[in-house]
């Protein structure tokens, strides 16, 4: 039986992989790859050589890996070069949106989001994988996978996990329909995502499968060393501060900008307020950061998993008022520490956070509403504690990754067991 399972070859295609800093969608790929490897399957990850997104379209940006093949924790990792000229040209042309024909712009916009992988057909044709799993959208590599599979003599099962941020205008691009139609199975996290794909692109519901498990408990430290915790508090002078945590790309649609401005406003009234921000900087974030009081923000960028767990433990509330989510793994990380969360109102947030009563929802971009929500949680400790506990229960009942691996085995048409 184990021999039969090993003969099944599975490839997970994603835009970046270690040693780059993995996004939530890439972490999902890594969790699945490790789980299937543990079950005895032949597992590969196919990614670009890029270690940061800018390398997709900037030829002289050297954040890339020179290793085209290696084995990481037992997983075979293939890295394909980026055709940066194609991505750069598309990125340049899309800036002329106002004068381009709409259909042409849609195609250019899709390609510009990269990466364009060189040699994908040759690799898939040679290795003859039984299952291909791709994540995420809107990257062009997903459409490239779909187009490549049509050319293969032996077509593998094609499973697409879109993580479709349907609240954003960019995701109205009709080029998505081609990818959705090419997939054998579309794997989503929420009913909201299912309904959006079904309605917008006329995809049959029986081709869309919901699996909600998302957070791998094995990635989180169950116990935080007290001395490490106290040392961190002393280092950054966090004692008696009202700590609001944000973890993610510091972009407009993630809510990072209006959160920073809101905390700056709160700090003018109460000097104990502090925003700790983790994750990738953006140009607009750094530009706006110049206009706030430096004492209300601790901007740490990327941190390792141990430090991240420690900060989630120290924080009083987690706030990511985002409309750019397919689920929001960072909310689940906060719930693991029984922290209340604040999100922007959206169908996904209503389904995940609202239905579990694990946090507060505010109108996206509304600083007054966000300010009131933050003050409410700090002013009502009993409510904050109860919301955190509700979130923890919802996480443990629904969203723990390890509980749902059997569902993925079934989705991949594989047998469970060791």
C-alpha positions as CSV (number, residue, x, y, z in Angstrom):
1,X,0.0,0.0,0.0
2,X,2.8,2.4,0.9
3,X,4.5,1.6,-2.4
4,X,1.3,2.5,-4.3
5,X,1.1,5.8,-2.5
6,X,4.7,6.7,-3.2
7,X,4.0,6.1,-6.9
8,X,1.5,9.0,-6.9
9,X,3.4,12.1,-7.9
10,X,2.1,15.4,-6.6
11,X,3.3,18.9,-7.6
12,X,2.4,22.0,-5.7
13,X,2.9,25.1,-7.9
14,X,3.4,28.5,-6.2
15,X,5.1,31.7,-6.9
16,X,7.8,31.6,-4.2
17,X,9.2,29.1,-1.7
18,X,11.9,29.0,1.0
19,X,14.2,30.7,1.7
20,X,11.8,33.6,0.8
21,X,9.4,34.9,3.4
22,X,6.2,32.9,2.7
23,X,2.8,34.6,2.4
24,X,-0.3,32.9,3.7
25,X,-1.1,31.1,0.4
26,X,2.5,29.8,0.2
27,X,2.3,28.6,3.8
28,X,-0.9,26.6,2.8
29,X,1.1,25.0,0.0
30,X,3.9,24.2,2.4
31,X,1.5,22.7,5.0
32,X,0.0,20.4,2.3
33,X,3.3,19.4,0.8
34,X,4.6,18.3,4.2
35,X,1.5,16.5,5.1
36,X,1.4,14.5,1.8
37,X,5.1,13.7,2.2
38,X,4.4,12.4,5.7
39,X,1.7,10.1,4.2
40,X,4.3,8.6,1.8
41,X,3.6,10.4,-1.4
42,X,6.2,11.6,-3.9
43,X,6.0,15.4,-3.4
44,X,7.4,18.3,-5.3
45,X,7.1,22.1,-5.1
46,X,7.5,24.1,-8.3
47,X,8.3,27.8,-7.8
48,X,10.1,30.7,-9.4
49,X,13.7,31.7,-8.6
50,X,12.3,34.9,-7.1
51,X,12.7,35.6,-3.4
52,X,10.7,38.8,-3.6
53,X,7.9,39.8,-6.0
54,X,9.9,42.7,-7.6
55,X,12.2,40.1,-9.2
56,X,9.4,39.0,-11.5
57,X,9.8,42.1,-13.6
58,X,13.0,43.9,-12.5
59,X,16.0,42.1,-14.2
60,X,18.6,43.8,-12.0
61,X,16.8,43.1,-8.8
62,X,19.0,40.3,-7.3
63,X,16.7,38.9,-4.6
64,X,16.6,35.5,-6.3
65,X,17.9,31.9,-5.8
66,X,20.6,30.4,-7.9
67,X,19.4,26.9,-7.0
68,X,17.3,25.3,-9.7
69,X,16.7,22.1,-7.8
70,X,17.2,21.0,-4.2
71,X,15.5,18.9,-1.5
72,X,14.2,20.8,1.5
73,X,12.9,18.7,4.4
74,X,12.4,15.8,2.0
75,X,10.4,17.8,-0.5
76,X,11.8,18.1,-4.1
77,X,11.9,21.8,-5.0
78,X,12.2,22.9,-8.6
79,X,12.8,26.6,-9.3
80,X,12.1,28.0,-12.8
81,X,13.5,31.3,-14.0
82,X,11.3,34.3,-14.5
83,X,10.9,35.8,-18.0
84,X,11.3,39.3,-16.7
85,X,11.2,41.0,-20.1
86,X,7.6,39.7,-20.6
87,X,6.5,40.7,-17.1
88,X,8.3,44.1,-17.2
89,X,6.8,44.9,-20.6
90,X,3.3,44.0,-19.4
91,X,3.8,45.9,-16.2
92,X,4.9,49.0,-18.2
93,X,2.1,48.8,-20.7
94,X,-0.6,48.4,-18.0
95,X,0.2,51.9,-16.8
96,X,-1.5,53.2,-19.9
97,X,-4.9,51.7,-18.9
98,X,-6.9,54.8,-19.9
99,X,-5.9,54.5,-23.6
100,X,-5.8,50.8,-24.0
101,X,-8.7,48.7,-25.3
102,X,-10.4,47.0,-22.4
103,X,-9.8,43.4,-23.6
104,X,-6.2,44.1,-24.3
105,X,-5.6,45.7,-20.9
106,X,-7.2,42.7,-19.1
107,X,-4.7,40.4,-20.7
108,X,-1.8,42.7,-20.1
109,X,-2.8,43.3,-16.5
110,X,-3.0,39.5,-15.8
111,X,0.4,38.8,-17.3
112,X,2.0,41.8,-15.5
113,X,1.3,40.2,-12.1
114,X,3.8,37.4,-12.9
115,X,5.8,35.4,-12.5
116,X,6.2,34.1,-16.1
117,X,7.9,30.7,-15.5
118,X,10.5,29.6,-18.1
119,X,10.6,25.8,-18.8
120,X,7.3,24.9,-17.1
121,X,6.1,22.7,-20.0
122,X,9.4,20.8,-20.2
123,X,9.3,20.1,-16.5
124,X,5.7,18.9,-16.3
125,X,6.1,16.9,-19.5
126,X,9.2,15.2,-18.1
127,X,8.0,14.5,-14.6
128,X,4.5,13.4,-15.5
129,X,2.8,14.3,-12.2
130,X,-0.5,12.7,-11.2
131,X,-1.8,15.8,-9.4
132,X,-1.1,19.5,-9.9
133,X,-2.2,21.9,-7.1
134,X,-1.7,25.6,-7.7
135,X,-2.0,28.6,-5.4
136,X,-2.5,31.6,-5.5
137,X,-4.2,34.0,-7.8
138,X,-4.0,36.5,-9.4
139,X,-0.5,35.5,-10.5
140,X,-0.1,34.8,-14.2
141,X,1.7,31.5,-13.4
142,X,-1.7,29.9,-12.6
143,X,-3.0,30.7,-16.0
144,X,0.3,29.5,-17.4
145,X,-0.2,26.2,-15.6
146,X,-3.7,25.8,-17.1
147,X,-2.4,26.5,-20.6
148,X,0.5,24.1,-20.2
149,X,-1.6,21.3,-19.0
150,X,-3.7,21.4,-22.2
151,X,-0.5,20.6,-24.2
152,X,0.5,17.5,-22.2
153,X,-0.2,14.0,-23.5
154,X,-0.9,12.8,-20.0
155,X,-3.0,15.4,-18.2
156,X,-2.8,15.3,-14.4
157,X,-5.7,16.2,-12.1
158,X,-5.6,20.0,-11.8
159,X,-6.7,21.5,-8.4
160,X,-6.8,25.2,-8.1
161,X,-6.9,27.1,-4.8
162,X,-7.6,30.7,-5.9
163,X,-7.9,32.5,-2.6
164,X,-10.1,34.9,-4.5
165,X,-10.2,38.4,-3.1
166,X,-13.5,39.2,-4.7
167,X,-13.9,42.5,-2.9
168,X,-11.1,44.0,-4.9
169,X,-11.7,45.5,-8.4
170,X,-8.6,43.8,-9.8
171,X,-10.3,40.5,-9.3
172,X,-13.1,41.4,-11.8
173,X,-10.7,40.7,-14.6
174,X,-12.4,38.2,-17.0
175,X,-9.1,36.5,-17.6
176,X,-9.8,34.6,-14.3
177,X,-12.6,32.7,-16.0
178,X,-10.2,30.9,-18.3
179,X,-8.3,29.6,-15.2
180,X,-11.4,28.6,-13.3
181,X,-12.7,26.7,-16.4
182,X,-9.5,24.8,-16.8
183,X,-9.4,23.5,-13.3
184,X,-10.9,20.1,-12.5
185,X,-11.5,21.1,-8.9
186,X,-11.6,24.6,-7.3
187,X,-10.7,24.5,-3.6
188,X,-11.9,27.4,-1.5
189,X,-12.0,28.3,2.2
190,X,-15.4,29.9,2.6
191,X,-19.0,29.9,1.2
192,X,-18.5,33.6,0.4
193,X,-15.6,32.8,-1.9
194,X,-17.7,29.9,-3.5
195,X,-20.7,32.2,-4.1
196,X,-18.5,34.9,-5.7
197,X,-16.8,32.5,-8.1
198,X,-20.0,30.8,-9.0
199,X,-21.9,34.0,-9.7
200,X,-19.2,36.0,-11.4
201,X,-17.8,33.3,-13.7
202,X,-20.7,30.9,-14.0
203,X,-18.8,28.0,-12.6
204,X,-20.8,25.0,-11.6
205,X,-21.1,24.6,-7.8
206,X,-20.2,20.9,-7.8
207,X,-16.7,21.8,-9.1
208,X,-16.0,24.0,-6.1
209,X,-15.1,22.3,-2.8
210,X,-14.9,24.0,0.5
211,X,-12.2,22.9,3.0
212,X,-12.0,25.4,5.9
213,X,-9.0,24.1,7.8
214,X,-6.2,26.6,7.5
215,X,-4.0,27.1,10.6
216,X,-1.3,24.4,11.2
217,X,-1.0,24.1,15.0
218,X,2.5,22.6,14.5
219,X,3.7,26.0,13.3
220,X,2.9,27.7,16.6
221,X,4.7,27.5,19.9
222,X,2.3,26.3,22.5
223,X,4.3,27.8,25.3
224,X,6.1,31.1,25.3
225,X,9.2,31.3,27.5
226,X,8.5,33.8,30.3
227,X,12.0,35.2,30.3
228,X,12.0,35.6,26.5
229,X,8.6,37.4,26.8
230,X,9.8,39.7,29.6
231,X,13.1,40.4,27.8
232,X,11.1,41.5,24.7
233,X,8.9,43.8,26.8
234,X,11.9,45.4,28.4
235,X,13.8,45.8,25.1
236,X,11.0,47.7,23.4
237,X,9.6,49.3,26.6
238,X,6.2,47.7,26.3
239,X,5.2,47.7,29.9
240,X,1.8,49.4,30.5
241,X,1.3,50.0,26.7
242,X,-2.0,49.2,25.0
243,X,-0.7,47.0,22.2
244,X,-2.5,46.7,18.9
245,X,-0.9,44.2,16.5
246,X,-0.9,44.1,12.7
247,X,0.7,41.3,10.7
248,X,0.7,41.3,6.9
249,X,1.6,43.3,3.8
250,X,1.3,46.9,4.8
251,X,-0.9,47.9,1.9
252,X,-4.0,50.1,1.5
253,X,-6.5,47.3,1.0
254,X,-5.2,45.3,4.0
255,X,-6.2,48.3,6.1
256,X,-2.7,49.1,7.3
257,X,-2.7,52.7,6.3
258,X,-5.9,53.8,8.0
259,X,-5.0,51.6,11.1
260,X,-1.7,53.5,11.4
261,X,-3.4,56.9,11.2
262,X,-6.1,55.8,13.7
263,X,-3.5,54.7,16.3
264,X,-1.7,57.9,15.8
265,X,-4.9,59.8,16.6
266,X,-5.5,57.6,19.6
267,X,-2.0,58.3,20.8
268,X,-2.7,62.0,20.9
269,X,-5.4,61.3,23.5
270,X,-3.6,58.4,25.4
271,X,0.2,58.0,25.2
272,X,-0.1,54.3,26.1
273,X,-1.4,53.3,22.7
274,X,1.1,51.4,20.5
275,X,0.8,49.7,17.1
276,X,3.2,46.9,16.4
277,X,3.4,46.2,12.7
278,X,4.9,43.1,11.2
279,X,5.3,42.1,7.6
280,X,6.3,43.5,4.2
281,X,6.6,47.3,3.8
282,X,5.1,49.1,0.8
283,X,6.0,52.5,-0.7
284,X,2.7,54.1,0.5
285,X,3.2,52.7,4.0
286,X,6.7,54.2,4.3
287,X,5.5,57.5,2.8
288,X,2.6,57.8,5.3
289,X,4.7,56.6,8.2
290,X,6.6,59.9,8.1
291,X,3.5,61.8,9.2
292,X,2.8,60.0,12.5
293,X,4.4,60.2,15.9
294,X,7.2,57.6,16.0
295,X,6.3,56.7,19.6
296,X,3.0,55.2,18.6
297,X,4.5,52.7,16.1
298,X,6.9,49.8,16.5
299,X,7.5,48.7,12.9
300,X,9.5,45.5,12.9
301,X,9.1,44.2,9.3
302,X,9.6,40.5,8.9
303,X,10.4,38.5,12.1
304,X,11.0,34.8,12.6
305,X,8.2,32.5,13.8
306,X,9.4,32.5,17.4
307,X,9.4,36.2,17.7
308,X,6.1,36.4,15.9
309,X,4.5,34.0,18.3
310,X,5.9,36.0,21.2
311,X,4.4,39.2,19.8
312,X,1.0,37.6,19.3
313,X,1.1,36.5,22.9
314,X,2.1,40.0,24.2
315,X,-0.5,41.9,22.1
316,X,-3.8,43.0,23.6
317,X,-5.8,42.9,20.4
318,X,-5.2,42.0,16.8
319,X,-6.3,44.5,14.1
320,X,-6.2,44.0,10.4
321,X,-9.1,46.0,8.9
322,X,-8.7,44.3,5.5
323,X,-11.0,43.7,2.5
324,X,-8.3,41.7,0.8
325,X,-8.8,38.3,2.4
326,X,-10.0,34.9,1.3
327,X,-9.9,33.8,5.0
328,X,-7.3,35.7,7.0
329,X,-4.8,33.2,8.6
330,X,-3.5,36.0,10.9
331,X,-6.9,36.3,12.5
332,X,-6.6,32.6,13.4
333,X,-3.1,33.1,14.8
334,X,-4.6,35.7,17.1
335,X,-7.4,33.4,18.1
336,X,-4.9,30.7,19.0
337,X,-3.7,33.1,21.6
338,X,-7.3,34.0,22.6
339,X,-7.0,37.6,21.4
340,X,-10.0,39.6,20.1
341,X,-9.7,40.7,16.5
342,X,-10.9,43.6,14.5
343,X,-11.5,43.3,10.7
344,X,-13.2,45.4,8.0
345,X,-16.8,44.4,7.1
346,X,-16.9,42.0,4.1
347,X,-18.7,38.7,3.3
348,X,-15.6,36.7,4.4
349,X,-15.2,38.6,7.7
350,X,-18.9,38.2,8.4
351,X,-18.7,34.4,7.8
352,X,-15.4,33.8,9.7
353,X,-15.3,36.4,12.4
354,X,-18.9,37.6,12.7
355,X,-20.5,34.2,12.9
356,X,-18.1,33.1,15.6
357,X,-18.5,36.3,17.6
358,X,-14.7,36.4,17.8
359,X,-14.1,40.1,17.1
360,X,-15.5,43.4,15.9
361,X,-16.2,44.5,12.3
362,X,-15.9,48.1,11.1
363,X,-16.5,49.8,7.8
364,X,-13.3,49.8,5.7
365,X,-11.5,53.1,5.7
366,X,-13.7,54.5,8.5
367,X,-11.2,55.9,11.1
368,X,-13.9,56.9,13.5
369,X,-15.4,53.5,13.6
370,X,-12.0,51.8,14.0
371,X,-11.1,54.2,16.7
372,X,-14.3,53.4,18.6
373,X,-13.8,49.7,18.2
374,X,-10.3,49.8,19.6
375,X,-11.4,52.0,22.5
376,X,-14.3,49.6,23.2
377,X,-12.0,46.6,23.5
378,X,-9.5,48.4,25.8
379,X,-12.4,49.9,27.8
380,X,-14.3,46.6,28.2
381,X,-11.8,43.9,29.2
382,X,-14.6,41.4,29.8
383,X,-15.9,41.8,26.3
384,X,-12.3,41.5,24.8
385,X,-11.7,38.3,26.8
386,X,-14.9,36.8,25.7
387,X,-14.4,37.6,22.0
388,X,-10.9,36.0,22.2
389,X,-12.3,32.9,23.8
390,X,-15.0,32.7,21.2
391,X,-12.5,33.0,18.4
392,X,-10.4,30.2,20.0
393,X,-13.3,27.9,20.1
394,X,-14.1,28.6,16.5
395,X,-10.5,28.0,15.5
396,X,-10.3,24.7,17.3
397,X,-13.7,23.5,15.9
398,X,-13.3,24.5,12.3
399,X,-9.9,25.9,11.2
400,X,-7.1,23.7,12.5
401,X,-5.3,22.3,9.5
402,X,-4.4,18.9,11.0
403,X,-8.0,18.0,11.4
404,X,-8.8,18.3,7.8
405,X,-5.9,16.5,6.0
406,X,-8.2,13.6,5.3
407,X,-10.5,15.9,3.3
408,X,-7.5,16.9,1.2
409,X,-6.6,13.3,0.7
410,X,-10.1,12.7,-0.6
411,X,-9.9,15.9,-2.8
412,X,-6.7,14.6,-4.3
413,X,-8.3,11.2,-4.9
414,X,-5.8,9.6,-2.6
415,X,-6.0,7.0,0.2
416,X,-5.6,8.0,3.8
417,X,-3.6,6.1,6.4
418,X,0.1,5.5,7.0
